[in-house]
Structures are given as structure tokens and as C-alpha cells.
Amino acid sequence: METRVALIGIMVENAESVEKLNDLLHQYRSYIIGRMGVPYREKGLSIISVVLDAPMDKISSLSGKLGMLDGVSTKTIYSRRN
């Protein structure tokens, strides 16, 4: 199956959504290459970047599910290489 490398940028403004967010990331753990989180306490914001190597449908599915969480925004960018 063809895979793509992608970066999902995540902004979390509602701390109550963090548990669901982590559950989703755990479900897709086999595709995750790396993850970095930065708490921005002064703004009450968490910024997370997740790098994946996965089929397009898995990347889109995860990004969509994350973006449906309350107070969570996502943006996904893809490598031009497969």
C-alpha cells in the first residue's frame, strides 16, 4: 500500500479534549514517526506536531477526527515524495 509522509499541526484550546486526542493518536500509533508538544501556558494553548508515514486515507481520517474534537484545530501538510 502506498504511503505518504505528512505533518499534522494541532492547536488545543480546550484542555478537556486532550484525553480524547491522546486516545486517537494511540489508535494511529503504528503510523506515527514522531510527535512534539509545546505547552503555551500564557495563552492556555497546547501546540502539537505529529509526523506520520501512512496511507492517505489514514492521514485524512486522523486529521478529520482530531479536528472534530471541541477546541481542537488541525492543519495537515504532505510531502511531495511518496
Rosetta constraint file for C-alpha pairs under 8 A:
AtomPair CA 1 CA 55 HARMONIC 7.01 0.50
AtomPair CA 2 CA 54 HARMONIC 7.89 0.50
AtomPair CA 2 CA 55 HARMONIC 5.96 0.50
AtomPair CA 2 CA 82 HARMONIC 7.27 0.50
AtomPair CA 3 CA 53 HARMONIC 6.06 0.50
AtomPair CA 3 CA 54 HARMONIC 4.66 0.50
AtomPair CA 3 CA 55 HARMONIC 4.20 0.50
AtomPair CA 3 CA 56 HARMONIC 6.60 0.50
AtomPair CA 3 CA 82 HARMONIC 6.11 0.50
AtomPair CA 4 CA 52 HARMONIC 7.84 0.50
AtomPair CA 4 CA 53 HARMONIC 5.44 0.50
AtomPair CA 4 CA 54 HARMONIC 5.55 0.50
AtomPair CA 4 CA 55 HARMONIC 6.04 0.50
AtomPair CA 4 CA 56 HARMONIC 6.50 0.50
AtomPair CA 4 CA 78 HARMONIC 7.00 0.50
AtomPair CA 4 CA 79 HARMONIC 6.75 0.50
AtomPair CA 4 CA 81 HARMONIC 7.12 0.50
AtomPair CA 4 CA 82 HARMONIC 4.87 0.50
AtomPair CA 5 CA 51 HARMONIC 7.18 0.50
AtomPair CA 5 CA 52 HARMONIC 5.57 0.50
AtomPair CA 5 CA 53 HARMONIC 4.41 0.50
AtomPair CA 5 CA 54 HARMONIC 6.65 0.50
AtomPair CA 5 CA 78 HARMONIC 6.01 0.50
AtomPair CA 5 CA 79 HARMONIC 5.44 0.50
AtomPair CA 5 CA 81 HARMONIC 7.63 0.50
AtomPair CA 5 CA 82 HARMONIC 6.91 0.50
AtomPair CA 6 CA 51 HARMONIC 5.74 0.50
AtomPair CA 6 CA 52 HARMONIC 5.30 0.50
AtomPair CA 6 CA 53 HARMONIC 6.49 0.50
AtomPair CA 6 CA 54 HARMONIC 7.96 0.50
AtomPair CA 6 CA 59 HARMONIC 7.48 0.50
AtomPair CA 6 CA 76 HARMONIC 6.82 0.50
AtomPair CA 6 CA 77 HARMONIC 5.62 0.50
AtomPair CA 6 CA 78 HARMONIC 4.32 0.50
AtomPair CA 6 CA 79 HARMONIC 5.94 0.50
AtomPair CA 7 CA 49 HARMONIC 6.74 0.50
AtomPair CA 7 CA 50 HARMONIC 5.65 0.50
AtomPair CA 7 CA 51 HARMONIC 4.55 0.50
AtomPair CA 7 CA 52 HARMONIC 6.41 0.50
AtomPair CA 7 CA 76 HARMONIC 5.66 0.50
AtomPair CA 7 CA 77 HARMONIC 5.37 0.50
AtomPair CA 7 CA 78 HARMONIC 6.47 0.50
AtomPair CA 8 CA 49 HARMONIC 5.77 0.50
AtomPair CA 8 CA 50 HARMONIC 5.20 0.50
AtomPair CA 8 CA 51 HARMONIC 6.48 0.50
AtomPair CA 8 CA 63 HARMONIC 6.93 0.50
AtomPair CA 8 CA 74 HARMONIC 6.56 0.50
AtomPair CA 8 CA 75 HARMONIC 5.72 0.50
AtomPair CA 8 CA 76 HARMONIC 4.41 0.50
AtomPair CA 8 CA 77 HARMONIC 6.59 0.50
AtomPair CA 9 CA 47 HARMONIC 7.51 0.50
AtomPair CA 9 CA 48 HARMONIC 6.04 0.50
AtomPair CA 9 CA 49 HARMONIC 4.71 0.50
AtomPair CA 9 CA 50 HARMONIC 6.64 0.50
AtomPair CA 9 CA 74 HARMONIC 5.47 0.50
AtomPair CA 9 CA 75 HARMONIC 5.21 0.50
AtomPair CA 9 CA 76 HARMONIC 6.24 0.50
AtomPair CA 10 CA 47 HARMONIC 5.80 0.50
AtomPair CA 10 CA 48 HARMONIC 5.00 0.50
AtomPair CA 10 CA 49 HARMONIC 6.12 0.50
AtomPair CA 10 CA 72 HARMONIC 6.90 0.50
AtomPair CA 10 CA 73 HARMONIC 5.72 0.50
AtomPair CA 10 CA 74 HARMONIC 4.55 0.50
AtomPair CA 10 CA 75 HARMONIC 6.76 0.50
AtomPair CA 11 CA 45 HARMONIC 6.88 0.50
AtomPair CA 11 CA 46 HARMONIC 5.87 0.50
AtomPair CA 11 CA 47 HARMONIC 4.83 0.50
AtomPair CA 11 CA 48 HARMONIC 6.50 0.50
AtomPair CA 11 CA 72 HARMONIC 5.67 0.50
AtomPair CA 11 CA 73 HARMONIC 5.18 0.50
AtomPair CA 11 CA 74 HARMONIC 6.44 0.50
AtomPair CA 12 CA 17 HARMONIC 7.73 0.50
AtomPair CA 12 CA 18 HARMONIC 7.62 0.50
AtomPair CA 12 CA 45 HARMONIC 5.69 0.50
AtomPair CA 12 CA 46 HARMONIC 5.00 0.50
AtomPair CA 12 CA 47 HARMONIC 6.40 0.50
AtomPair CA 12 CA 71 HARMONIC 5.93 0.50
AtomPair CA 12 CA 72 HARMONIC 4.63 0.50
AtomPair CA 12 CA 73 HARMONIC 6.67 0.50
AtomPair CA 13 CA 44 HARMONIC 6.54 0.50
AtomPair CA 13 CA 45 HARMONIC 5.04 0.50
AtomPair CA 13 CA 46 HARMONIC 6.76 0.50
AtomPair CA 13 CA 71 HARMONIC 4.96 0.50
AtomPair CA 13 CA 72 HARMONIC 6.19 0.50
AtomPair CA 14 CA 18 HARMONIC 7.57 0.50
AtomPair CA 14 CA 45 HARMONIC 7.88 0.50
AtomPair CA 14 CA 70 HARMONIC 6.68 0.50
AtomPair CA 14 CA 71 HARMONIC 4.68 0.50
AtomPair CA 14 CA 72 HARMONIC 6.94 0.50
AtomPair CA 17 CA 21 HARMONIC 6.13 0.50
AtomPair CA 17 CA 69 HARMONIC 6.41 0.50
AtomPair CA 17 CA 70 HARMONIC 6.31 0.50
AtomPair CA 17 CA 71 HARMONIC 7.16 0.50
AtomPair CA 17 CA 72 HARMONIC 7.50 0.50
AtomPair CA 18 CA 22 HARMONIC 6.09 0.50
AtomPair CA 19 CA 23 HARMONIC 6.21 0.50
AtomPair CA 20 CA 24 HARMONIC 6.28 0.50
AtomPair CA 20 CA 69 HARMONIC 7.80 0.50
AtomPair CA 21 CA 25 HARMONIC 6.32 0.50
AtomPair CA 21 CA 66 HARMONIC 6.42 0.50
AtomPair CA 21 CA 69 HARMONIC 7.60 0.50
AtomPair CA 22 CA 26 HARMONIC 6.07 0.50
AtomPair CA 23 CA 27 HARMONIC 6.33 0.50
AtomPair CA 24 CA 28 HARMONIC 6.56 0.50
AtomPair CA 24 CA 62 HARMONIC 7.31 0.50
AtomPair CA 24 CA 65 HARMONIC 7.85 0.50
AtomPair CA 24 CA 66 HARMONIC 7.44 0.50
AtomPair CA 25 CA 29 HARMONIC 5.97 0.50
AtomPair CA 25 CA 62 HARMONIC 7.92 0.50
AtomPair CA 28 CA 32 HARMONIC 6.76 0.50
AtomPair CA 28 CA 62 HARMONIC 7.51 0.50
AtomPair CA 31 CA 52 HARMONIC 5.38 0.50
AtomPair CA 31 CA 53 HARMONIC 5.44 0.50
AtomPair CA 31 CA 54 HARMONIC 5.43 0.50
AtomPair CA 32 CA 50 HARMONIC 6.97 0.50
AtomPair CA 32 CA 51 HARMONIC 5.88 0.50
AtomPair CA 32 CA 52 HARMONIC 4.40 0.50
AtomPair CA 32 CA 53 HARMONIC 6.53 0.50
AtomPair CA 33 CA 50 HARMONIC 7.73 0.50
AtomPair CA 33 CA 51 HARMONIC 5.46 0.50
AtomPair CA 33 CA 52 HARMONIC 5.26 0.50
AtomPair CA 33 CA 53 HARMONIC 6.69 0.50
AtomPair CA 34 CA 50 HARMONIC 5.97 0.50
AtomPair CA 34 CA 51 HARMONIC 5.27 0.50
AtomPair CA 34 CA 52 HARMONIC 7.22 0.50
AtomPair CA 35 CA 48 HARMONIC 7.16 0.50
AtomPair CA 35 CA 49 HARMONIC 5.66 0.50
AtomPair CA 35 CA 50 HARMONIC 4.47 0.50
AtomPair CA 35 CA 51 HARMONIC 6.28 0.50
AtomPair CA 36 CA 48 HARMONIC 5.63 0.50
AtomPair CA 36 CA 49 HARMONIC 5.31 0.50
AtomPair CA 36 CA 50 HARMONIC 6.66 0.50
AtomPair CA 37 CA 46 HARMONIC 7.00 0.50
AtomPair CA 37 CA 47 HARMONIC 5.67 0.50
AtomPair CA 37 CA 48 HARMONIC 4.23 0.50
AtomPair CA 37 CA 49 HARMONIC 6.44 0.50
AtomPair CA 38 CA 46 HARMONIC 5.85 0.50
AtomPair CA 38 CA 47 HARMONIC 5.11 0.50
AtomPair CA 38 CA 48 HARMONIC 6.25 0.50
AtomPair CA 39 CA 44 HARMONIC 7.93 0.50
AtomPair CA 39 CA 45 HARMONIC 6.27 0.50
AtomPair CA 39 CA 46 HARMONIC 4.48 0.50
AtomPair CA 39 CA 47 HARMONIC 6.26 0.50
AtomPair CA 40 CA 44 HARMONIC 6.11 0.50
AtomPair CA 40 CA 45 HARMONIC 5.11 0.50
AtomPair CA 40 CA 46 HARMONIC 5.72 0.50
AtomPair CA 40 CA 47 HARMONIC 7.34 0.50
AtomPair CA 41 CA 45 HARMONIC 6.24 0.50
AtomPair CA 41 CA 46 HARMONIC 7.75 0.50
AtomPair CA 52 CA 59 HARMONIC 7.55 0.50
AtomPair CA 54 CA 58 HARMONIC 6.25 0.50
AtomPair CA 54 CA 59 HARMONIC 6.30 0.50
AtomPair CA 55 CA 59 HARMONIC 6.52 0.50
AtomPair CA 56 CA 60 HARMONIC 6.14 0.50
AtomPair CA 57 CA 61 HARMONIC 5.94 0.50
AtomPair CA 58 CA 62 HARMONIC 6.14 0.50
AtomPair CA 59 CA 63 HARMONIC 6.13 0.50
AtomPair CA 60 CA 64 HARMONIC 5.96 0.50
AtomPair CA 61 CA 65 HARMONIC 6.12 0.50
AtomPair CA 62 CA 66 HARMONIC 6.09 0.50
AtomPair CA 63 CA 67 HARMONIC 6.12 0.50
AtomPair CA 63 CA 74 HARMONIC 6.61 0.50
AtomPair CA 63 CA 75 HARMONIC 7.60 0.50
AtomPair CA 63 CA 76 HARMONIC 7.07 0.50
AtomPair CA 64 CA 68 HARMONIC 6.33 0.50
AtomPair CA 65 CA 69 HARMONIC 6.93 0.50
AtomPair CA 66 CA 72 HARMONIC 6.79 0.50
AtomPair CA 66 CA 73 HARMONIC 7.50 0.50
AtomPair CA 66 CA 74 HARMONIC 7.01 0.50
AtomPair CA 67 CA 72 HARMONIC 5.61 0.50
AtomPair CA 67 CA 73 HARMONIC 5.17 0.50
AtomPair CA 67 CA 74 HARMONIC 5.51 0.50
AtomPair CA 68 CA 72 HARMONIC 7.19 0.50
